[in-house]
Amino acid sequence: MTANRRPAWVLNVILIGVGITFALLLVGAALLLFPQLRPNTIRFTVEMGDIFYHQAAWMSPPENGKEVLATYWLEWDQDGFRVPHWRAQDYPVVALGDSFTEAPNAPKPWPDVLATALEMPVRNLGFRGFGPREEMQSFEIYGQPQEVQTVVIGFFEGNDLSNAYTTRNNEFEPPSAVTDRSMIPTDIAAIPDRDERYPMQIVINGEISDIALLEGYVWMLNGSYETYRDSRNLALTARNWRAIAEAAPQACVVVAYFPDKSHIYLPYLTAEDQPILMQKTMQTVLDNRDRLIQQPAPEMTFDLIVANLDHQRNAVAEMAATGGLPFIDLTPVLAEAAANGELTYYTYDTHWNQRGHELAGNAIAAFLESQPCKG
C-alpha cells in the first residue's frame, strides 16, 4: 500500500456525504415541483370559501368546487399568530387586524408584502375573529410596544364596528388557545331546503364574472354618515385605537381601511341580479342606545344603497383624523383595480386573493414611505 492512499473509511464517509447531499437536493427539488408535499401546506379550494359556510342555503353548488385556488405554506408561532416570511428577533413594524391580516387563505398576506416593500420585518398579529378590542389587547401583550416603530391597524368595514361592541367586555383569548384552525369545504348539495341566490354576476368592461356577496356586510354599509359618526360602536373603536397609541407613544400608529367586497364590486352588479339582492334589503341604523343595528328597509332602491357605500368609510376617516392617526384608505386602490377588470377578492369568499394582498401591502408601504408620521 502506498503512503498517500486514503483509508477505506474515508472514502465511505465521502460517499455517504455525497449520497445525503444528493438526497437533500432531490427532496428540495420535489418540494419545488410539488409544493403540496411540504408540511403545513394548505390547498385552498373553491368550496372552502366562507360565504358557502355563512349563506349555505342561498348558494348553488359550484361546478369547480374542487378547484385549487392557492397552494401555500402556513404555520403559526408559539403565540398562535401566523409566522411571517421574514422572521426576526425584533420587529420594527407590527400589523394588527382580523382574518384580513392573518390571511389563512392566501399565500403571502399583506404584512409580508409590506415587509418586502419596506425591506424590514413585520410582525403579523392579525387573527380571525379579532375586533378592535382584541387587536389592542394582542398588541399590549405581544407587540413589544416599547420597541416598535410603526403600528398598522387594519380596519375591516364588514364587521369591525359590530365587533367593537359585541366583544367590549370579553376576556382576551390568546390565539394559541385556538386548536381548530381548519378550513373545511362546504357540501352545498347536502343542504336541504335551499333558496339559491348566488352566484350573482357583475359586468366590468364588457366581461361577465360570477360573484357572491355576504349580505350582512352589504347591509352594514347601508347607513347614513351620521349613523356611523354618532354610533357607540365607532366611539369604542376609537377608544381602542387611543389605547394602542398610548401603549407605544414613540411609534407611528396608522389606520388602514379595508373595504368589503361589496364596496368595490356592488356598482357592477347586473340589472338582472339587482332585484334579487333587494328582496332582503336591510339598513343600518342606531337603536335607542346608539348601537348599530340592522332593520328591514323595503323602500330602499339599489341606487341609494350604492350611494351609501362611502358613508362608513368617511365616518371612520374623520374619527382617525380626530385622534391624530394617519388614515390609509385602500378603497380607491381596489376600486381602480376593479375598474380595470381585476378581481381582488375570491369569488366565494369575503377575503382578498393574492392580488388583493399585493395591492394592499404595497399601497400601505407607499403611504408610510411618502407620509411619515411622528411617534
C-alpha positions in Angstrom: 0.0 0.0 0.0 1.4 3.4 -0.9 1.8 6.1 1.7 -0.7 8.5 0.3 -3.5 6.0 -0.2 -6.7 7.0 1.7 -8.1 4.6 4.2 -11.4 2.8 3.1 -13.4 4.5 5.8 -12.6 8.0 4.4 -14.0 7.0 1.0 -17.1 5.6 2.7 -17.6 8.9 4.6 -17.2 10.8 1.4 -19.7 8.5 -0.4 -22.2 8.8 2.4 -21.9 12.6 2.4 -22.4 12.8 -1.4 -25.4 10.5 -1.0 -27.0 12.6 1.7 -26.4 15.8 -0.3 -27.9 14.3 -3.4 -30.9 13.1 -1.4 -31.5 16.5 0.1 -31.3 18.1 -3.4 -33.9 15.6 -4.6 -36.2 16.4 -1.7 -35.7 20.1 -2.3 -36.4 19.7 -6.0 -39.5 17.7 -5.2 -40.9 20.3 -2.8 -40.3 23.0 -5.5 -42.1 20.9 -8.1 -44.8 19.7 -5.8 -45.2 22.3 -3.0 -48.3 20.5 -1.7 -45.9 17.8 -0.3 -44.4 20.4 2.1 -45.5 20.0 5.7 -48.1 22.6 6.8 -49.1 23.1 3.2 -52.6 24.4 2.5 -54.6 23.7 -0.7 -57.3 26.3 -0.7 -60.2 25.3 -2.9 -63.4 27.0 -4.1 -65.6 25.1 -1.7 -63.6 26.4 1.3 -64.9 29.9 0.7 -66.5 31.3 3.8 -69.6 32.6 2.0 -70.6 28.9 1.5 -70.4 28.4 5.2 -72.4 31.6 6.2 -75.0 31.5 3.4 -75.2 27.8 2.6 -78.9 27.8 1.8 -78.5 30.6 -0.7 -75.7 29.0 -2.7 -75.7 26.9 -5.9 -73.2 24.1 -5.9 -70.3 25.3 -8.0 -69.1 23.3 -10.9 -65.5 23.9 -10.0 -65.8 23.3 -6.3 -62.7 21.2 -6.0 -60.5 23.6 -8.0 -57.4 24.6 -6.0 -57.2 28.4 -5.9 -53.9 28.6 -3.9 -51.3 26.3 -2.6 -49.0 27.7 0.2 -47.2 27.0 3.4 -48.9 28.1 6.6 -47.6 27.9 10.2 -48.3 29.7 13.4 -45.8 30.7 16.1 -45.9 29.8 19.8 -48.3 32.7 20.5 -50.7 31.5 17.8 -50.0 34.1 15.1 -49.0 33.4 11.6 -45.3 33.0 11.1 -44.0 35.8 8.8 -42.0 35.1 5.7 -39.3 37.4 7.1 -38.5 36.0 10.6 -36.6 38.2 13.0 -35.8 38.6 16.7 -37.3 42.1 16.8 -40.0 43.6 14.6 -39.9 47.4 14.0 -43.4 47.2 12.3 -46.5 45.5 13.8 -49.6 44.7 11.8 -52.9 44.4 13.7 -56.2 43.1 12.4 -58.5 40.2 11.9 -58.6 37.5 9.3 -57.8 40.0 6.5 -54.4 40.4 8.3 -53.8 36.8 9.3 -54.9 35.7 5.8 -55.2 32.0 6.4 -56.4 31.6 2.8 -53.6 33.5 1.0 -50.0 32.6 0.3 -48.5 36.0 1.2 -50.5 38.2 3.5 -50.3 42.0 3.2 -47.9 42.2 6.2 -45.4 40.1 4.4 -45.9 42.2 1.2 -45.3 45.3 3.4 -42.1 43.8 4.8 -40.8 43.1 1.3 -41.6 46.7 0.2 -40.2 48.4 3.3 -37.2 46.0 3.5 -37.8 45.4 7.2 -39.5 42.6 9.1 -43.2 43.0 10.0 -44.9 41.0 12.9 -48.3 39.8 11.9 -50.6 40.0 15.0 -53.8 39.6 13.0 -56.1 36.7 13.9 -59.5 35.6 12.7 -62.4 37.0 14.6 -60.4 39.8 16.2 -62.1 43.2 16.7 -60.7 46.5 17.8 -60.6 45.4 21.5 -58.7 42.1 20.8 -56.3 44.0 18.5 -55.4 46.4 21.3 -55.0 43.6 23.8 -52.8 41.5 21.5 -50.6 44.5 20.8 -50.1 45.2 24.5 -49.3 41.5 25.2 -47.2 40.5 22.1 -46.4 43.7 20.2 -43.3 44.9 22.1 -44.9 48.4 22.5 -41.7 50.0 23.8 -39.6 48.9 20.8 -41.9 49.1 17.8 -41.6 52.0 15.4 -44.8 51.6 13.3 -48.2 50.1 14.0 -50.6 49.5 11.2 -54.2 48.8 12.4 -56.2 47.0 9.7 -59.8 48.0 10.0 -62.3 45.9 8.1 -65.6 47.7 7.4 -67.6 44.5 7.2 -67.7 43.7 10.9 -65.1 45.7 12.9 -67.7 48.2 14.2 -70.1 45.4 15.3 -67.2 43.5 16.9 -66.2 46.7 18.8 -69.4 46.5 20.7 -70.1 42.7 21.0 -66.6 41.9 22.4 -66.2 45.1 24.5 -66.3 43.1 27.8 -64.8 39.8 26.7 -61.8 38.3 28.4 -58.9 38.1 25.9 -58.5 34.6 24.5 -55.0 34.1 23.1 -54.8 32.7 19.6 -52.5 29.9 21.0 -55.6 28.6 22.8 -57.4 28.0 19.5 -56.8 24.5 18.4 -59.1 24.1 15.4 -57.9 26.2 12.5 -59.1 24.0 9.7 -60.8 25.3 6.6 -63.5 22.8 5.7 -65.2 22.6 2.3 -68.9 23.1 2.5 -71.0 20.4 0.8 -73.8 22.6 -0.6 -75.5 19.8 -2.3 -76.1 18.1 1.0 -78.0 21.0 2.5 -81.8 20.7 2.2 -84.3 23.5 1.5 -82.1 25.8 -0.4 -83.2 29.2 -1.8 -80.4 29.6 -4.4 -79.5 33.3 -4.9 -75.8 33.0 -5.7 -73.6 33.3 -7.6 -74.8 36.6 -9.0 -72.9 38.3 -11.8 -71.0 41.6 -12.4 -70.1 43.2 -15.7 -66.9 45.2 -16.0 -65.6 46.4 -19.4 -68.0 44.0 -21.1 -66.6 41.0 -19.2 -69.0 38.9 -17.0 -67.8 37.4 -13.8 -69.6 35.4 -11.1 -69.6 36.9 -7.6 -71.0 36.0 -4.2 -71.6 38.7 -1.5 -72.0 38.2 2.2 -75.2 40.1 2.6 -74.7 41.1 6.2 -71.7 43.0 5.1 -73.6 44.7 2.3 -76.2 46.0 4.7 -73.5 47.1 7.2 -72.6 49.7 4.6 -76.2 50.7 4.0 -76.4 53.5 6.5 -76.1 57.3 6.7 -72.9 59.1 7.5 -74.5 60.4 10.7 -75.4 56.9 11.8 -71.8 55.7 11.8 -70.4 59.0 13.2 -72.7 59.0 16.2 -72.6 55.3 17.0 -71.3 53.9 20.2 -69.5 51.3 18.1 -67.2 53.9 16.5 -66.6 55.5 19.8 -65.5 52.2 21.3 -63.3 51.6 18.2 -61.5 54.9 18.7 -61.0 54.2 22.4 -59.1 51.1 21.5 -57.0 53.0 18.9 -56.1 55.5 21.6 -55.0 52.7 23.9 -52.7 51.3 21.2 -51.2 54.8 20.6 -50.7 55.3 24.4 -49.0 51.9 24.8 -46.4 52.9 22.1 -46.1 56.7 22.4 -42.9 56.8 20.3 -44.4 54.8 17.4 -46.2 55.9 14.3 -49.7 54.4 14.6 -51.8 54.4 11.4 -55.3 53.1 10.5 -55.6 51.1 7.2 -59.1 50.9 5.9 -60.1 47.6 4.3 -63.3 47.8 2.2 -65.7 44.9 1.9 -66.1 43.2 -1.5 -69.5 44.8 -1.9 -68.0 48.3 -1.6 -65.8 47.6 -4.6 -68.0 45.4 -6.8 -71.6 46.2 -6.0 -71.8 49.0 -8.6 -71.1 46.4 -11.3 -73.9 44.1 -10.3 -76.1 43.2 -13.3 -79.5 44.7 -13.7 -80.9 41.2 -13.6 -79.4 40.4 -10.2 -80.1 43.8 -8.5 -83.8 42.9 -7.8 -82.7 39.5 -6.3 -80.4 41.3 -3.9 -83.1 43.8 -3.0 -85.5 41.1 -1.9 -83.9 41.0 1.6 -82.8 44.7 1.9 -81.7 45.8 5.3 -80.5 49.2 6.6 -78.0 50.1 9.3 -79.4 52.4 11.9 -78.9 53.4 15.6 -81.0 51.9 18.3 -82.0 53.8 21.5 -78.6 53.3 23.0 -76.7 54.5 19.9 -75.7 51.0 18.9 -75.6 49.9 15.2 -78.3 47.5 14.3 -79.9 46.4 11.0 -83.6 46.6 10.2 -85.7 45.8 7.1 -85.8 48.6 4.5 -88.1 47.5 1.7 -88.3 51.1 0.5 -84.6 51.3 -0.4 -83.5 51.4 -4.0 -80.4 49.9 -5.4 -79.0 53.3 -6.5 -79.5 54.6 -2.9 -77.6 51.6 -1.5 -74.7 52.3 -3.9 -74.8 56.0 -2.8 -74.4 54.9 0.8 -71.3 52.8 0.3 -68.8 55.5 1.3 -70.6 56.7 4.5 -68.9 54.3 7.0 -65.5 55.0 5.4 -65.9 58.7 5.7 -67.0 58.5 9.4 -64.1 56.2 10.3 -61.6 58.5 8.4 -62.9 61.5 10.4 -62.6 59.7 13.7 -59.0 58.7 12.8 -58.2 62.3 12.0 -59.7 63.5 15.3 -57.4 61.1 17.1 -54.4 62.3 15.2 -53.9 58.9 13.4 -52.9 58.9 9.7 -55.6 57.1 7.6 -54.7 54.8 4.7 -57.8 54.3 2.5 -57.5 51.2 0.4 -60.9 51.7 -1.3 -59.5 53.8 -4.2 -56.7 51.3 -4.8 -59.0 48.3 -5.0 -61.7 50.3 -6.9 -59.1 51.2 -9.6 -58.2 47.5 -10.0 -61.8 46.6 -10.3 -62.4 49.2 -13.0 -59.5 47.6 -14.9 -61.3 44.2 -14.7 -59.3 42.7 -11.8 -60.9 40.5 -9.2 -59.1 41.1 -5.9 -61.4 39.0 -3.7 -62.1 35.3 -4.0 -65.4 34.7 -5.8 -67.0 32.7 -3.0 -65.1 34.2 -0.1 -65.2 37.6 1.7 -61.4 37.9 1.7 -58.7 39.1 -0.7 -57.0 36.8 -3.0 -53.2 37.1 -3.5 -53.7 40.1 -5.9 -55.7 41.9 -3.2 -52.9 41.4 -0.6 -50.3 42.6 -3.1 -52.2 45.8 -3.8 -52.9 46.4 -0.1 -49.3 45.7 1.2 -47.7 47.9 -1.5 -50.2 50.7 -1.0 -49.6 50.8 2.7 -45.8 50.8 2.1 -46.1 53.6 -0.3 -48.1 55.6 2.2 -45.7 55.0 5.0 -42.7 56.0 2.9 -44.3 59.1 1.5 -46.1 60.4 4.6 -44.1 59.5 7.7 -45.8 60.5 10.9 -44.4 61.4 14.3 -44.5 58.9 17.1 
